[in-house]
Amino acid sequence: MLKSLGSSKLIILVLLLLILVVNGSLVVAQSGIEQEPQPLEEEPIGEEPDYNYYRGRVIIVEDFESEGRMTTVEQRAQVRITSGSHLGETVAVRNQYNQDNPYLNIYLEEDSEVILVANEVDGELKDVYLQDVARDRGLFYLLGLFVALLLIIGKLQGLKTVITLGFTALVIVKFMLPSLLGGSEPILIAIIGAIIIIIPTLFVIGGFNAKSIAAIIGTACGVVVAGLLAFWVGEVSHLTGFSSEEAQMLSHLGHDIDVRGLLFAGIIIGSLGAVTDVSMSVASAIYEIGRNRARVELRPLIGAGMNVGRDIMGTMANTLLLAYVGGAIPLLLLLMGSDIAWLRIINMDLMVTEFVRGITGSIGLIISIPITAVIAGFLVNNQHS
């Protein structure tokens, strides 16, 4: 289970990097305080401003105390552009740094890498603003280290892992996200995408054998159960799908997106990694027993698979609890510090959504264990009969 959670985070990283390559642009996390580009005061008639983003490196920076604001420092910096059509040009930018909230501000230093947004007319820079610090380099280093360790330690199996992760990210970026953005049914797209992902992934990792076939069927059944349960509970609990800021922002994009359906689609995709992990573990245990014995009976095979599955179930509860608590610590502290009544908390759309997400995924995982054990038992038994 721990492995599946780590894989989910890795898929997100690979996904981000593929988006960077496909779009040819920099994806940068937004800071708490941003300086939005302002329109030109005297804009030539008939010419529309064009905003572009560039990477830059701070060459010189000076601090000045703002008059009347003792805790605010105005920084004036010279920044050399290090990407794009204006590579090598030096521009002047200003930055307001509030010392009372150092974690919600940008403090510039020499050699700092930053993201700039430029107001351009006919390819000429008019106004340049500081957008944020550059954070993506750490992601590339971390991902490179991960891939290198996979290849060095895992060797052929590590290479298979890299291939399957890349394939998963490609399916999400090139098929699922465009389909959802185009207004397709989210649950249907999620199920199709899940099937496209798990079939080649498990065949590449496990080989074309009874183990992989059983794991594929068990994973598909567990994921479908999780999705159907989430849809049913969502209807009973009147979930809106607007529990996150991102979902609320989607409603203003102008696309015909079923935000409520995205909630259930997200549950299907979110449970895919954990269910795949459990199904492959159960199927692999049964397959190894059958391969190393001259004669195997059906009942002992299924029983062995169920025992492995029960062990996974025994560690799953704490793993899921700690994973969700770790990501929700700020929210939990906010609720506790505000002395909000339990009746109100348990009926919040956000809280119910998170409960549904975690519990339905866990149920799908549990359901996949007996299904995988039975199918793997029959397939392995038939091979040796």
C-alpha positions as semicolon CSV with decimal commas, in nm:
position;residue;x (nm);y (nm);z (nm)
1;M;0,000;0,000;0,000
2;L;0,285;0,234;0,081
3;K;0,430;0,160;-0,257
4;S;0,102;0,248;-0,428
5;L;0,079;0,581;-0,248
6;G;0,435;0,665;-0,350
7;S;0,358;0,564;-0,708
8;S;0,057;0,796;-0,713
9;K;0,277;1,090;-0,617
10;L;0,535;0,993;-0,875
11;I;0,267;0,976;-1,145
12;I;0,171;1,332;-1,057
13;L;0,533;1,443;-1,099
14;V;0,569;1,262;-1,434
15;L;0,235;1,408;-1,539
16;L;0,356;1,761;-1,466
17;L;0,675;1,707;-1,661
18;L;0,486;1,573;-1,963
19;I;0,259;1,876;-1,955
20;L;0,571;2,094;-1,960
21;V;0,703;1,912;-2,267
22;V;0,370;1,907;-2,453
23;N;0,287;2,273;-2,394
24;G;0,643;2,402;-2,406
25;S;0,579;2,627;-2,108
26;L;0,681;2,646;-1,744
27;V;0,437;2,526;-1,479
28;V;0,508;2,716;-1,160
29;A;0,339;2,694;-0,822
30;Q;0,170;3,015;-0,724
31;S;0,288;3,202;-0,415
32;G;0,058;3,360;-0,160
33;I;0,114;3,714;-0,297
34;E;0,145;3,772;-0,668
35;Q;0,209;4,081;-0,872
36;E;-0,040;4,073;-1,156
37;P;0,062;4,238;-1,483
38;Q;-0,104;4,572;-1,543
39;P;-0,210;4,702;-1,887
40;L;-0,001;4,970;-2,051
41;E;-0,115;5,323;-1,969
42;E;-0,040;5,442;-2,321
43;E;-0,102;5,149;-2,548
44;P;-0,059;5,197;-2,923
45;I;-0,387;5,194;-3,109
46;G;-0,457;4,868;-3,287
47;E;-0,189;4,672;-3,096
48;E;-0,284;4,413;-2,836
49;P;-0,046;4,337;-2,547
50;D;0,094;3,988;-2,531
51;Y;0,187;3,837;-2,194
52;N;0,464;3,578;-2,190
53;Y;0,652;3,399;-1,914
54;Y;1,031;3,374;-1,889
55;R;1,288;3,228;-1,655
56;G;1,542;3,472;-1,515
57;R;1,840;3,497;-1,279
58;V;1,887;3,787;-1,038
59;I;2,215;3,971;-1,103
60;I;2,192;4,266;-0,864
61;V;1,937;4,339;-0,593
62;E;1,900;4,633;-0,354
63;D;1,669;4,671;-0,053
64;F;1,486;4,993;0,036
65;E;1,256;5,043;0,334
66;S;0,912;5,161;0,229
67;E;0,811;5,491;0,386
68;G;0,538;5,456;0,647
69;R;0,556;5,074;0,633
70;M;0,835;4,967;0,866
71;T;0,791;4,594;0,802
72;T;0,788;4,620;0,423
73;V;1,101;4,619;0,211
74;E;1,102;4,728;-0,151
75;Q;1,353;4,539;-0,359
76;R;1,486;4,667;-0,691
77;A;1,663;4,404;-0,897
78;Q;1,837;4,356;-1,228
79;V;1,737;4,022;-1,377
80;R;1,892;3,848;-1,677
81;I;1,640;3,651;-1,885
82;T;1,762;3,291;-1,929
83;S;1,493;3,145;-2,157
84;G;1,277;3,231;-2,456
85;S;1,314;3,481;-2,736
86;H;1,469;3,747;-2,512
87;L;1,748;3,522;-2,384
88;G;2,037;3,724;-2,241
89;E;1,850;4,053;-2,202
90;T;1,859;4,229;-1,866
91;V;1,545;4,385;-1,720
92;A;1,460;4,579;-1,403
93;V;1,193;4,446;-1,167
94;R;1,055;4,552;-0,830
95;N;0,940;4,334;-0,543
96;Q;0,755;4,411;-0,219
97;Y;0,867;4,192;0,071
98;N;0,662;4,189;0,392
99;Q;0,874;4,081;0,688
100;D;0,567;3,999;0,898
101;N;0,476;3,712;0,661
102;P;0,808;3,578;0,527
103;Y;0,656;3,250;0,405
104;L;0,396;3,426;0,190
105;N;0,643;3,654;0,016
106;I;0,930;3,639;-0,225
107;Y;1,267;3,763;-0,102
108;L;1,515;3,813;-0,383
109;E;1,885;3,740;-0,351
110;E;2,166;3,742;-0,601
111;D;2,163;3,432;-0,826
112;S;1,800;3,358;-0,734
113;E;1,610;3,194;-1,019
114;V;1,273;3,358;-1,080
115;I;0,977;3,351;-1,316
116;L;0,897;3,675;-1,496
117;V;0,580;3,780;-1,677
118;A;0,636;4,029;-1,957
119;N;0,397;4,264;-2,132
120;E;0,499;4,259;-2,499
121;V;0,388;4,450;-2,806
122;D;0,516;4,333;-3,146
123;G;0,779;4,119;-2,975
124;E;0,923;4,411;-2,776
125;L;0,932;4,404;-2,395
126;K;0,729;4,687;-2,246
127;D;0,676;4,600;-1,880
128;V;0,824;4,310;-1,687
129;Y;0,696;4,189;-1,350
130;L;0,814;3,935;-1,097
131;Q;0,572;3,642;-1,096
132;D;0,730;3,387;-0,862
133;V;1,046;3,200;-0,770
134;A;1,147;2,909;-0,996
135;R;1,075;2,582;-0,819
136;D;1,073;2,326;-1,099
137;R;1,446;2,256;-1,099
138;G;1,420;2,060;-0,774
139;L;1,151;1,843;-0,932
140;F;1,376;1,757;-1,225
141;Y;1,664;1,668;-0,993
142;L;1,441;1,451;-0,774
143;L;1,282;1,275;-1,068
144;G;1,622;1,216;-1,227
145;L;1,750;1,062;-0,903
146;F;1,443;0,839;-0,878
147;V;1,478;0,712;-1,235
148;A;1,852;0,653;-1,188
149;L;1,793;0,447;-0,872
150;L;1,522;0,247;-1,046
151;L;1,756;0,160;-1,331
152;I;2,060;0,088;-1,110
153;I;1,886;-0,119;-0,844
154;G;1,584;-0,250;-1,033
155;K;1,767;-0,309;-1,361
156;L;1,519;-0,462;-1,610
157;Q;1,227;-0,442;-1,366
158;G;1,318;-0,081;-1,294
159;L;1,314;-0,004;-1,666
160;K;0,968;-0,162;-1,689
161;T;0,851;0,060;-1,403
162;V;0,975;0,373;-1,578
163;I;0,801;0,269;-1,901
164;T;0,469;0,195;-1,729
165;L;0,474;0,521;-1,530
166;G;0,544;0,716;-1,847
167;F;0,263;0,533;-2,027
168;T;0,021;0,606;-1,741
169;A;0,105;0,975;-1,745
170;L;0,073;0,983;-2,126
171;V;-0,277;0,829;-2,114
172;I;-0,387;1,085;-1,857
173;V;-0,236;1,384;-2,040
174;K;-0,328;1,288;-2,398
175;F;-0,657;1,105;-2,350
176;M;-0,828;1,159;-2,017
177;L;-0,769;1,530;-1,954
178;P;-0,858;1,644;-2,310
179;S;-1,171;1,424;-2,304
180;L;-1,283;1,564;-1,969
181;L;-1,211;1,920;-2,082
182;G;-1,422;1,854;-2,392
183;G;-1,725;1,769;-2,177
184;S;-1,722;1,389;-2,200
185;E;-1,885;1,179;-1,926
186;P;-1,621;1,176;-1,646
187;I;-1,707;0,834;-1,498
188;L;-1,701;0,664;-1,840
189;I;-1,371;0,831;-1,930
190;A;-1,222;0,730;-1,594
191;I;-1,322;0,366;-1,639
192;I;-1,192;0,353;-1,997
193;G;-0,871;0,526;-1,894
194;A;-0,824;0,287;-1,601
195;I;-0,862;-0,016;-1,829
196;I;-0,620;0,131;-2,084
197;I;-0,368;0,185;-1,805
198;I;-0,391;-0,141;-1,613
199;I;-0,385;-0,390;-1,903
200;P;-0,047;-0,299;-2,060
201;T;0,097;-0,197;-1,721
202;L;0,036;-0,532;-1,556
203;F;0,139;-0,730;-1,864
204;V;0,466;-0,537;-1,886
205;I;0,544;-0,576;-1,516
206;G;0,415;-0,932;-1,461
207;G;0,442;-1,083;-1,808
208;F;0,169;-1,243;-2,018
209;N;0,057;-1,516;-1,778
210;A;-0,214;-1,623;-1,535
211;K;-0,079;-1,389;-1,267
212;S;-0,125;-1,076;-1,479
213;I;-0,465;-1,183;-1,615
214;A;-0,599;-1,244;-1,263
215;A;-0,457;-0,913;-1,140
216;I;-0,617;-0,725;-1,430
217;I;-0,961;-0,875;-1,365
218;G;-0,933;-0,820;-0,988
219;T;-0,819;-0,460;-1,035
220;A;-1,098;-0,383;-1,282
221;C;-1,363;-0,525;-1,049
222;G;-1,227;-0,337;-0,746
223;V;-1,208;-0,005;-0,929
224;V;-1,559;-0,038;-1,075
225;V;-1,698;-0,124;-0,729
226;A;-1,525;0,182;-0,580
227;G;-1,670;0,405;-0,852
228;L;-2,025;0,270;-0,822
229;L;-2,017;0,299;-0,442
230;A;-1,888;0,656;-0,464
231;F;-2,166;0,745;-0,708
232;W;-2,433;0,590;-0,483
233;V;-2,308;0,757;-0,164
234;G;-2,269;1,083;-0,354
235;E;-2,637;1,068;-0,449
236;V;-2,745;0,982;-0,092
237;S;-2,522;1,247;0,065
238;H;-2,595;1,513;-0,200
239;L;-2,228;1,574;-0,279
240;T;-2,179;1,868;-0,515
241;G;-1,824;1,813;-0,638
242;F;-1,741;2,176;-0,553
243;S;-1,558;2,098;-0,228
244;S;-1,221;2,223;-0,362
245;E;-1,116;2,561;-0,498
246;E;-0,999;2,400;-0,820
247;A;-1,343;2,251;-0,884
248;Q;-1,503;2,590;-0,826
249;M;-1,262;2,753;-1,068
250;L;-1,346;2,493;-1,336
251;S;-1,705;2,618;-1,344
252;H;-1,578;2,955;-1,472
253;L;-1,366;2,819;-1,756
254;G;-1,650;2,824;-2,004
255;H;-1,618;2,454;-2,087
256;D;-1,901;2,204;-2,055
257;I;-1,746;2,013;-1,766
258;D;-1,945;1,792;-1,529
259;V;-1,771;1,894;-1,205
260;R;-1,978;1,655;-0,995
261;G;-1,886;1,368;-1,225
262;L;-1,520;1,463;-1,188
263;L;-1,546;1,381;-0,819
264;F;-1,643;1,020;-0,891
265;A;-1,394;0,993;-1,175
266;G;-1,122;1,110;-0,938
267;I;-1,216;0,840;-0,689
268;I;-1,188;0,573;-0,960
269;I;-0,844;0,692;-1,071
270;G;-0,731;0,754;-0,712
271;S;-0,810;0,398;-0,607
272;L;-0,647;0,245;-0,916
273;G;-0,293;0,239;-0,777
274;A;-0,382;0,076;-0,444
275;V;-0,615;-0,182;-0,598
276;T;-0,356;-0,270;-0,864
277;D;-0,093;-0,318;-0,595
278;V;-0,310;-0,553;-0,387
279;S;-0,436;-0,753;-0,685
280;M;-0,087;-0,811;-0,821
281;S;0,042;-0,913;-0,476
282;V;-0,234;-1,173;-0,431
283;A;-0,205;-1,307;-0,785
284;S;0,175;-1,320;-0,764
285;A;0,166;-1,522;-0,440
286;I;-0,068;-1,781;-0,592
287;Y;0,133;-1,795;-0,914
288;E;0,462;-1,856;-0,730
289;I;0,309;-2,135;-0,520
290;G;0,176;-2,306;-0,833
291;R;0,503;-2,266;-1,020
292;N;0,713;-2,421;-0,745
293;R;0,495;-2,726;-0,676
294;A;0,442;-3,030;-0,897
295;R;0,076;-3,058;-0,804
296;V;-0,148;-2,794;-0,652
297;E;-0,508;-2,809;-0,543
298;L;-0,758;-2,530;-0,588
299;R;-0,858;-2,473;-0,226
300;P;-0,503;-2,431;-0,087
301;L;-0,418;-2,193;-0,372
302;I;-0,717;-1,969;-0,306
303;G;-0,655;-1,991;0,068
304;A;-0,294;-1,880;0,025
305;G;-0,403;-1,582;-0,182
306;M;-0,666;-1,485;0,075
307;N;-0,408;-1,503;0,355
308;V;-0,179;-1,266;0,166
309;G;-0,474;-1,037;0,103
310;R;-0,571;-1,038;0,471
311;D;-0,221;-0,935;0,569
312;I;-0,244;-0,641;0,331
313;M;-0,584;-0,550;0,473
314;G;-0,435;-0,557;0,823
315;T;-0,183;-0,284;0,739
316;M;-0,412;-0,088;0,509
317;A;-0,617;0,089;0,779
318;N;-0,324;0,265;0,946
319;T;-0,162;0,342;0,610
320;L;-0,474;0,513;0,476
321;L;-0,540;0,696;0,804
322;L;-0,186;0,834;0,827
323;A;-0,183;0,928;0,458
324;Y;-0,506;1,128;0,483
325;V;-0,418;1,286;0,817
326;G;-0,076;1,386;0,685
327;G;-0,232;1,575;0,395
328;A;-0,513;1,727;0,601
329;I;-0,325;1,849;0,910
330;P;-0,381;2,222;0,832
331;L;-0,756;2,159;0,781
332;L;-0,785;1,952;1,100
333;L;-0,603;2,217;1,304
334;L;-0,828;2,486;1,158
335;L;-1,141;2,293;1,254
336;M;-1,015;2,218;1,605
337;G;-0,891;2,572;1,664
338;S;-1,222;2,720;1,553
339;D;-1,427;2,507;1,797
340;I;-1,669;2,407;1,522
341;A;-1,945;2,171;1,631
342;W;-1,901;1,806;1,528
343;L;-2,248;1,802;1,372
344;R;-2,142;2,078;1,136
345;I;-1,804;1,921;1,056
346;I;-1,944;1,578;0,966
347;N;-2,199;1,738;0,732
348;M;-1,954;1,959;0,543
349;D;-1,933;1,880;0,173
350;L;-1,552;1,879;0,195
351;M;-1,538;1,636;0,488
352;V;-1,795;1,395;0,347
353;T;-1,615;1,400;0,011
354;E;-1,286;1,301;0,175
355;F;-1,455;1,024;0,376
356;V;-1,620;0,889;0,062
357;R;-1,294;0,907;-0,130
358;G;-1,102;0,709;0,130
359;I;-1,364;0,454;0,231
360;T;-1,491;0,366;-0,117
361;G;-1,135;0,320;-0,238
362;S;-1,067;0,091;0,056
363;I;-1,381;-0,112;-0,014
364;G;-1,276;-0,152;-0,376
365;L;-0,938;-0,274;-0,255
366;I;-1,100;-0,528;-0,019
367;I;-1,336;-0,655;-0,289
368;S;-1,045;-0,711;-0,529
369;I;-0,877;-0,957;-0,289
370;P;-1,124;-1,251;-0,306
371;I;-1,194;-1,191;-0,676
372;T;-0,823;-1,200;-0,761
373;A;-0,761;-1,501;-0,536
374;V;-1,040;-1,708;-0,692
375;I;-0,950;-1,622;-1,053
376;A;-0,577;-1,672;-0,997
377;G;-0,647;-2,001;-0,819
378;F;-0,853;-2,137;-1,109
379;L;-0,606;-2,023;-1,375
380;V;-0,298;-2,162;-1,197
381;N;-0,477;-2,485;-1,106
382;N;-0,578;-2,539;-1,469
383;Q;-0,217;-2,491;-1,581
384;H;-0,103;-2,777;-1,352
385;S;-0,394;-3,015;-1,390
